[in-house]
Amino acid sequence: MRRLGWPLALLLFPGCSSVSGKWLGSCDFGDARYGYTAAVTLDIEDGRGSAVEGKVQLDMFDGRSFEGKVDGLRSDTYIEMDGDFRQDDGVYSLSLTGDIDESVIEGDCSLKVPLGTGALTGDMILER
């Protein structure tokens, strides 16, 4: 029997519990030599079926802030959201993915910078 991938499984089996509300937490970006923490405020609205959308504010370790919209898909136990932020120096792309457990989302975050070859990646934890 063939297993369903996450995107298809999310569309076929939409979650029934709500993730709506304000989530607060952090993304801990880092590599072997450096570590950075960004504060995250995420205001999610449940959409139709498995769709979610919301507003996010990311307060970076260097004093910069990003605000914008994110959207994505979710199930009862998993969520993935993406958004782009236009700044003076280009477009930054944010990706949030994680496991949902009651009032906690724990997973990964990624921020791709303009003209960069990679992205800042890290661990994310959000609480409602």
Beta strands, then each sheet from edge to edge (+ up, - down):
strand 1: 21-30
strand 2: 35-46
strand 3: 51-59
strand 4: 65-74
strand 5: 78-87
strand 6: 90-101
strand 7: 104-112
strand 8: 119-127
sheet 1: 1+ 2- 3+ 4- 5+ 6- 7+ 8- 1+
end
